[in-house]
Amino acid sequence: AAAEHVIWCGPVGQGEAVKLVNNAITLLFSAVLGDALCLGVKAGIPLEILRLALFWGTAQNRLMDDLFPRSVFVGDWRP
């Protein structure tokens, strides 16, 4: 949930910088994760099998748990 954890990052502007770093990492990881899932599907592995296998492996992450189930895994490709 939003504001579940509040972390003081420093003087004015530091929180915004942390948010930009977080967004950059998330966007980069989303692109890599999407390409990797595409590779698996093109190799003939069903997306649901990939999701289940990755959930229990080292590739497990919040994008796979929270965002992708509401978008990629249900065929919602909107940006």
N, C-alpha and C positions, 0 to 999 in steps of 0.2 A: 504494500500500500504506500501511497505517497507520504512522505515525511514520517515514515515509520522509524527511521533512524536519522537523527540530526547530528552532523559532524561539523564542528567549527574548523574551517580551513585556513583562517588567518584574516588579515585585514580585507577591507572592501575590494572586491574583484577576484579574490582568490577562489571563492566558491564557484564563480563563473568559469574560471580557468580549469578547475577540477571537472566541472560538468563538460567542458569542451574535450578534455582528455578522455573522459568516460565515453562520450558520444563517438569520438574518433575510433576508439578501440572497438566499440560495439558495432559500428558500421563496417569496419575492416573485417571483423570476425564474422559478421553476417554474410558478407560477400564470399569469404573463403568457405564458410559452412555451406552456403548455397551451391557453390561450385563442386564441393566434395560430394554433397548429396546427389547432384546431377550426375557426377561420375559413377556413383554407385548404381543409380537407376539405369543409366545407359549400359552398364555392365550386366543388367538383367535382374538386379536385386530390387524387390518391391520396397517402396518408400517406407511402409509400415515396419518391415523387417529391419531396414537400416535404422529407423528410429529406435526400435526396441534394443537392437544390438549396441548402438551407441549410448543409449541410456545407462547401460551397465558398464561401459568402458571409460577410458580416460577422456573421451571427447564429450562426455556429458557436461552440460552447461545450462545456464539460465535461459538462453535463447531457445534451446531445445525443449526446455521445460515450460516456459511461459509464452514466448512470442510465437514461435513456429507452430505450436498446436492451434493457435487462433488465426494463422495465416497460411503458411506454406503447406502444412499437413492437411488443410481442408480446401486447398486449391484457390486461396485468395492471394492473388499476385499484385494487389495494389501496393504502390510505394508507401 
